[in-house]
Amino acid sequence: MGVAGCGKSSLGAALAERLGFELIEGDDHHSPGNRDKMRQGTPLTDADRDGWLTTLAGLLAQHPGGAVLTCSALRRTYRERLRAAAPGLRFVFLDLTPALAQQRVSARSSHFFSSSLVDSQFATLESPVGEPGVLRVDAAAPLTQLVDEAVAWCHATATPHNPEAA
């Protein structure tokens, strides 16, 4: 989880492969209207995100044995909705600076997310640090290091609901 450009898709794909879980790419489940808004540089509202979060929660609930979900989950209420759908759900928070997020998003040519929205993502972000079931990592670290750290944490914090899921 984290703001645009933090590396959710890269880490999610690597974690899913390493843990043997299905990857649920959150960006694939945005409505066409939400994609258009983001493409035009209009920040999404809580109401805009409601259907998206409902869809993601439903997808998580379909994988009681575990899955890897990439999702910004910027607000605590969003994370609580996802936790309600998947007891034992844990979050890897990819933390990075606004400057690095801006640089990464600006470098993406084929993504619908406008780089003008990076600041609004940081304004919306409610840090999950201190919440149960959250690992904070430095998103500037090499992907292999992030994967190793997340996998070790998943194994160390396994629960009856999710023996390994991240």
C-alpha positions in Angstrom: 0.0 0.0 0.0 1.0 3.6 -0.5 0.8 6.5 -2.8 1.2 6.4 -6.6 4.7 5.6 -7.7 5.7 3.8 -4.5 6.2 0.4 -6.2 3.0 -1.4 -5.3 2.7 -3.3 -8.6 6.4 -4.3 -8.7 6.4 -5.5 -5.1 3.0 -7.1 -5.3 3.9 -9.1 -8.4 7.2 -10.3 -6.8 5.5 -11.2 -3.5 2.7 -13.1 -5.2 5.3 -15.1 -7.2 7.4 -15.8 -4.1 4.5 -16.7 -1.8 2.6 -18.6 -4.4 -0.5 -16.4 -4.2 -2.8 -14.8 -6.7 -2.1 -11.2 -7.5 -5.0 -8.8 -7.4 -3.9 -5.6 -9.1 -6.0 -2.9 -7.6 -5.6 -0.5 -10.6 -7.2 -3.1 -12.8 -10.5 -2.6 -10.9 -11.0 1.1 -11.1 -14.1 2.1 -13.0 -13.7 3.8 -16.4 -15.0 7.0 -14.9 -12.4 6.9 -12.1 -9.7 6.3 -14.7 -10.8 9.2 -16.7 -10.8 11.5 -13.6 -7.3 10.4 -12.7 -6.1 10.8 -16.3 -7.5 14.4 -16.3 -5.7 15.1 -13.0 -8.9 15.2 -10.9 -8.4 13.6 -7.4 -10.8 10.8 -6.5 -13.2 11.4 -3.6 -14.2 8.9 -0.9 -17.4 8.4 -2.9 -15.4 7.7 -6.1 -13.4 5.0 -4.2 -16.4 3.3 -2.6 -17.3 0.9 -5.4 -13.6 0.2 -6.1 -13.0 -0.7 -2.4 -16.2 -2.9 -2.4 -14.8 -4.8 -5.4 -11.4 -5.2 -3.9 -12.9 -6.4 -0.6 -15.0 -8.9 -2.5 -12.0 -10.2 -4.3 -10.1 -10.6 -1.1 -13.0 -12.5 0.5 -12.8 -14.9 -2.5 -9.3 -15.9 -1.4 -9.5 -17.1 2.2 -6.2 -18.9 1.8 -4.4 -15.7 0.9 -3.8 -13.3 -2.0 -1.6 -10.3 -2.7 -3.5 -7.1 -3.3 -2.0 -3.9 -4.7 -4.0 -1.0 -3.4 -3.2 2.5 -2.3 -5.4 2.1 0.9 -4.6 5.7 1.7 -7.1 6.2 4.6 -7.5 4.1 7.7 -11.2 3.6 6.9 -10.2 2.0 3.5 -7.8 -0.4 5.3 -10.5 -1.3 7.8 -12.9 -2.2 5.0 -10.3 -4.5 3.5 -9.5 -6.0 6.9 -13.2 -6.7 7.5 -13.3 -8.7 4.2 -10.1 -10.6 5.0 -9.4 -11.3 8.7 -5.7 -11.4 9.3 -4.9 -9.1 6.4 -1.6 -7.4 6.6 -0.2 -4.3 4.8 3.3 -3.5 3.5 3.5 0.3 3.5 5.8 1.5 0.8 6.9 4.8 2.3 8.7 7.3 0.1 9.2 11.0 -0.3 6.9 13.2 -2.5 9.9 14.0 -4.7 10.6 10.4 -5.5 6.9 9.6 -6.0 6.7 12.5 -8.4 9.8 11.4 -10.3 8.5 7.8 -10.6 5.0 8.8 -11.7 6.3 11.3 -14.3 8.5 8.5 -15.8 5.5 6.2 -16.4 4.2 6.7 -19.9 1.4 4.1 -20.2 -0.3 4.5 -16.8 -3.6 6.4 -16.5 -2.6 8.2 -13.3 -1.6 11.8 -13.8 1.6 13.0 -12.1 -0.3 16.1 -11.0 -2.2 14.0 -8.5 0.9 13.0 -6.4 0.5 15.8 -4.0 -3.2 15.0 -3.5 -2.3 11.4 -2.6 0.1 12.6 0.1 -2.6 15.0 1.4 -5.1 12.0 1.6 -2.6 9.5 3.1 -3.2 8.6 6.7 0.0 6.9 7.8 -0.6 3.3 8.8 2.5 3.3 11.0 1.4 2.0 14.4 -1.6 0.1 13.2 -1.6 -3.6 13.8 -0.5 -5.8 10.9 1.5 -3.1 9.1 5.1 -3.3 8.0 6.7 0.0 6.9 9.5 -0.3 4.3 11.6 2.3 2.5 10.2 2.3 -1.1 13.6 3.6 -2.3 15.2 0.3 -1.4 16.0 -2.3 -4.1 13.1 -4.6 -5.0 14.9 -7.7 -3.9 15.5 -6.3 -0.5 11.8 -5.3 -0.2 10.6 -8.7 -1.2 13.0 -10.5 1.3 11.9 -8.1 4.1 8.2 -8.6 3.4 8.4 -12.4 3.0 10.3 -12.7 6.3 7.7 -10.5 8.0 4.9 -12.5 6.6 6.3 -15.7 7.9 7.1 -14.2 11.3 3.6 -12.8 11.7 1.5 -15.7 10.3 -2.0 -15.9 11.6 -4.6 -18.6 11.7 -6.6 -16.7 9.0 -3.7 -16.0 6.7 -0.8 -18.4 7.2 1.5 -16.3 4.9 -0.6 -13.7 3.1 0.6 -10.2 2.7 
